[in-house]
Amino acid sequence: MRSPKQGMEDDLHHRATPTAAAGRRKGSVNREWLVVSDSGRSYHEEVGKHSIMRRTGLPARDLRVLDPLLSYPSTILGRERAIVINLEHIKAIITATEVLVPNSKDPLVAPFVQDLQSRVASSFGAPQHEAAETSDLDEEAIRRSPSCWPSFPSQGMTATHGADISKHNGSLTGDLPEGGHSPGLDVNGDGSTKVLPFEFRALEVCLESACRCLESETLTLEQEAYPALDELTSKISTLNLERVRQIKSRLVAISGRVQKVRDELEHLLDDDMDMAEMYLTDKLANQRVGEISSRVNLENDASEQDDDGDDEFRVETDSSHESLGVFKPNIEELEMLLEAYFVQIDGTLNKLSHLREYVDDTEDYINIMLDEKQNQLLQMGVMLSTATVVTTAGVVVVGLFGMNIGIDLYNAPYRKFWETTLGTIIGCVILYVLAIGFGKKSGLLQ
């Protein structure tokens, strides 16, 4: 038998449980993301917003760009550990090792997802092949650092460094060339080729999908617009005018979207710092080199006994940290990549500009035709007004004869009536012809 105290505790527990569960449900709103790793593996994962922020190092305001409930213009943001992509229907977060796609089940995004998976899978072998070169280059950087000279044999340091870098090789998609030059799809002097870093390959797929979508919409609009405009010039009707109005509305909308993508690419090309922020793989490799150098410096610092030597060593360590901390990549490869798609999107914008000019020319032609019709209607109105005035003159004559005034013409034979009537009509016609002739001679009528 339970005591009253135990019953009260159970009652409080049952009352608190739904509230706690509701709080957990409210605080942990997970969202399904498609994760495409640099190893070619793809899987769906339900992750919360705060987990994504910790995973990618992005602030909350950058994640709002990917919110489907909010309308944001096309944007490409380069951050310390990730690149945020919002190009038309393409929304993604690109890191040095994976791509996160929030709306992967959208039918419009399905071609992009397939292209991304195939592109990553096809180039999966190249990054692993070059990982050993990354390790060798990092070893060489450590050996050249002044802080690594004392009290550390090269073999032990090489073994330690190789073990550390080997853990990270799965996330590196290229080597770290001298001067911070990242790998690209170009040919070196010795004939060997380099592979673009993972983030640039993913960025290229995003740009290609967005440009292809806009190009397809532009071609579809052109195929509908030109015949409709030509039909409107041949026959002005309410139906044709409504079709052209809808086409012009679509043209304005597509032009704005294409212009925004073009402006975003132009902004990136004009800002070297923004392009440098997008070298995630090189920054990650540079960070690894700095961590290994720091660990070596700490061990060397512990082995130093002389205070003077220790102070001198710290100065050298600080200088080495500064040399490793300054990250200035060669942005030529990314600049070439962005320029290629800038030219493509600029060509699409030129097509839309030509279509807009054709629409404007058609509108001018329609306005000219309408003005001509209006002039014809005005001329007809002038002619009818002139005829009315002349007819009024005949009515005046008839009114004069209708007065009850006795004259000899009333007593004349019947033929005199017809002579008078025909004379009045002929006089009105002569007045009308004279009025029209004067209008044409003065240029008022054509």
ABEGO torsion letter per residue (X at the ends): XBBAAAAAAAAAAAAAAAAAAAAAAAABBBBBBBBBBAAGBBBBBBBBAAAAAAAAGBBAAAAAAABAABBBBBBBBBBAABBBBBBEABBBBBBAABBBBABAABAAAAAAAAAAAAAAAAAAAAAAAAAAAAAAAAAAAAAABAAAABGBBAAAAAAAAAAAAAAAAAABABBBBBGGBBBBBBBBAAGBBBBBBAAAAAAAAAAAAAAAAAAAAAAAAAAAAAAAAAAAAABBBAAAAAAAAAAAAAAAAAAAAAAAAAAAAAAAAABAAAAAAABAAAAAAAAAAAAAAAAAAAAAAAABABAAAAAAAAAAAAAAAAAAABBBBBAAAAAAAAAAAAAAAAAAAAAAAAAAAAAAAAAAAAAAAAAAAAAAAAAAAAAAAAAAAAAAAAAAAAAAAABBBBBAAAABBAAAAAAAAAAAAAAAAAAAAAAAAAAAAAGABX
